Amino acid sequence: MNKNTTICGFAGENLFNQLVAACQKLKRVKFSSHQLIKVAQKSTIGRQRLARALPYFNAEYGIPVRHKERYYIHLNWESVPASVILDYLYGIDCTISFLGWTIGVDITTNHYAVESKQNKLQQLAPMWQAIGIDRTAVCMIDKQCQGDSATDLVTALRQVIKGQTRILVAV
């Protein structure tokens, strides 16, 4: 594999999800769309993020309805995947249960974006704590690092439990 090519964000998220699936110690945490929307609507920052994400949700998941000579978009929140809501409203790409802790991870392949993502997660702390996430971290996916990826991921998640907010995972 060419070490000079870059990984896009979507590919980085898929690689991370494959690492989680390959490691038996890690379990994915599932949420319901309804639960995520309900919690987001309770906070000011959640309502702001929901208002910014609503055009995307309507365009992607809305159903055009005609009523009395007028069209409008109906959005059934159950049709929006919880993973999409978690990403757009909470800034979290993946949630993992590890050693009794629920860890939210925001995945990036751009090392320039790590600090801004850390700040975003810090601002969104009341929201992700309200849905039961104990710790969050920004995970930088890098294919130029050496080592066993699954072992590196477990070690990195142990550091997150200890309070680390930035992890590097080799793929």
C-alpha positions as CSV (number, residue, x, y, z in Angstrom):
1,M,0.0,0.0,0.0
2,N,1.2,3.5,-0.9
3,K,2.1,5.3,2.4
4,N,1.8,8.7,0.7
5,T,-1.9,8.6,-0.1
6,T,-4.3,10.1,2.4
7,I,-7.5,8.6,3.9
8,C,-10.8,10.4,3.6
9,G,-12.9,10.9,6.7
10,F,-15.5,8.3,5.7
11,A,-12.8,5.7,5.0
12,G,-11.3,6.5,8.4
13,E,-14.6,6.0,10.2
14,N,-15.1,2.7,8.4
15,L,-11.5,1.5,9.3
16,F,-12.2,2.5,12.9
17,N,-15.5,0.5,12.9
18,Q,-13.6,-2.5,11.5
19,L,-11.1,-2.3,14.3
20,V,-13.9,-2.1,16.9
21,A,-15.6,-5.2,15.3
22,A,-12.3,-7.1,15.2
23,C,-11.6,-6.6,18.9
24,Q,-13.7,-8.8,21.2
25,K,-13.2,-6.5,24.2
26,L,-15.1,-3.7,22.6
27,K,-18.9,-3.5,22.1
28,R,-20.8,-0.9,20.2
29,V,-23.3,1.1,22.1
30,K,-26.7,1.7,20.4
31,F,-29.1,4.6,20.9
32,S,-32.6,5.3,19.6
33,S,-33.2,8.2,17.4
34,H,-36.1,9.3,19.5
35,Q,-34.0,9.3,22.7
36,L,-31.2,11.4,21.1
37,I,-33.6,14.0,19.7
38,K,-35.4,14.3,23.0
39,V,-32.2,14.9,25.0
40,A,-30.9,17.4,22.3
41,Q,-34.1,19.4,22.5
42,K,-33.7,19.9,26.3
43,S,-30.5,22.0,26.0
44,T,-29.9,25.3,24.3
45,I,-26.8,24.1,22.4
46,G,-28.8,21.0,21.4
47,R,-31.6,23.1,20.0
48,Q,-29.1,25.3,18.1
49,R,-27.3,22.3,16.6
50,L,-30.7,20.7,15.7
51,A,-31.8,23.9,13.9
52,R,-28.5,23.9,11.9
53,A,-28.9,20.2,11.0
54,L,-32.6,20.3,10.2
55,P,-32.2,21.3,6.5
56,Y,-29.9,18.3,6.0
57,F,-32.3,16.0,7.8
58,N,-35.3,17.3,5.8
59,A,-33.4,17.0,2.5
60,E,-32.2,13.5,3.2
61,Y,-34.9,11.9,5.3
62,G,-38.0,14.2,4.9
63,I,-41.1,13.0,3.1
64,P,-42.8,15.6,0.9
65,V,-46.5,15.8,1.8
66,R,-49.3,17.7,0.0
67,H,-52.0,19.1,2.2
68,K,-54.7,21.6,1.1
69,E,-52.9,22.8,-2.0
70,R,-49.7,23.2,-0.1
71,Y,-46.5,21.1,0.1
72,Y,-44.5,20.6,3.2
73,I,-41.8,18.2,4.4
74,H,-42.7,15.7,7.1
75,L,-39.8,14.3,9.1
76,N,-40.2,11.1,11.1
77,W,-37.3,11.0,13.5
78,E,-37.5,7.2,13.7
79,S,-36.5,7.1,10.0
80,V,-33.3,9.1,10.7
81,P,-30.5,6.6,11.8
82,A,-29.3,7.2,15.3
83,S,-25.7,7.2,14.1
84,V,-26.5,10.2,11.9
85,I,-28.1,12.1,14.7
86,L,-25.2,11.3,17.0
87,D,-22.8,12.6,14.5
88,Y,-24.6,15.8,13.5
89,L,-26.0,16.8,16.9
90,Y,-23.5,15.3,19.4
91,G,-20.3,15.4,17.3
92,I,-19.7,11.7,18.0
93,D,-19.0,9.1,15.3
94,C,-18.8,6.0,17.4
95,T,-19.8,4.9,20.9
96,I,-18.0,2.0,22.6
97,S,-18.5,0.2,25.8
98,F,-15.1,-0.8,27.3
99,L,-14.3,-1.9,30.9
100,G,-17.7,-0.6,32.1
101,W,-17.2,2.9,30.5
102,T,-19.1,4.3,27.6
103,I,-16.7,6.2,25.4
104,G,-17.7,8.5,22.5
105,V,-15.2,8.9,19.7
106,D,-15.0,11.6,17.1
107,I,-12.9,10.2,14.2
108,T,-10.8,12.3,12.0
109,T,-8.0,11.8,9.4
110,N,-7.1,15.5,9.3
111,H,-4.5,16.2,12.0
112,Y,-5.2,20.0,11.7
113,A,-8.8,19.4,12.9
114,V,-8.0,17.5,16.1
115,E,-7.9,20.6,18.4
116,S,-11.1,22.1,17.0
117,K,-12.9,18.7,17.4
118,Q,-11.7,18.5,21.0
119,N,-13.1,21.9,21.7
120,K,-16.4,21.0,20.1
121,L,-16.7,17.8,22.2
122,Q,-15.9,19.9,25.4
123,Q,-18.7,22.4,24.5
124,L,-21.1,19.5,23.9
125,A,-20.2,17.7,27.2
126,P,-23.7,18.4,28.8
127,M,-25.4,16.7,25.9
128,W,-23.3,13.6,25.6
129,Q,-23.2,13.2,29.4
130,A,-27.1,13.3,29.4
131,I,-27.2,10.3,27.1
132,G,-24.9,8.3,29.3
133,I,-21.5,8.8,27.7
134,D,-18.7,8.9,30.3
135,R,-15.7,10.0,28.3
136,T,-15.1,11.3,24.8
137,A,-12.0,11.5,22.6
138,V,-10.9,12.6,19.2
139,C,-9.3,9.7,17.3
140,M,-6.8,10.6,14.6
141,I,-6.6,7.7,12.1
142,D,-3.1,7.5,10.6
143,K,-1.8,4.7,8.3
144,Q,1.8,5.8,8.7
145,C,2.1,4.6,12.3
146,Q,3.5,1.1,13.0
147,G,2.0,-1.5,15.3
148,D,-1.0,-3.8,15.7
149,S,-4.1,-1.6,15.2
150,A,-6.4,-3.5,17.5
151,T,-3.9,-3.5,20.4
152,D,-3.2,0.1,19.8
153,L,-7.0,0.9,19.9
154,V,-7.4,-0.9,23.3
155,T,-4.4,0.8,24.7
156,A,-5.6,4.2,23.5
157,L,-9.1,3.6,25.0
158,R,-7.5,2.8,28.3
159,Q,-5.8,6.2,28.1
160,V,-9.2,7.8,27.4
161,I,-10.6,6.3,30.6
162,K,-7.7,7.9,32.4
163,G,-8.7,11.3,31.0
164,Q,-6.8,11.5,27.6
165,T,-8.9,13.4,25.0
166,R,-6.7,12.8,22.0
167,I,-5.8,9.3,20.6
168,L,-3.8,8.1,17.6
169,V,-4.7,4.8,16.0
170,A,-2.6,3.1,13.3
171,V,-4.3,1.3,10.4
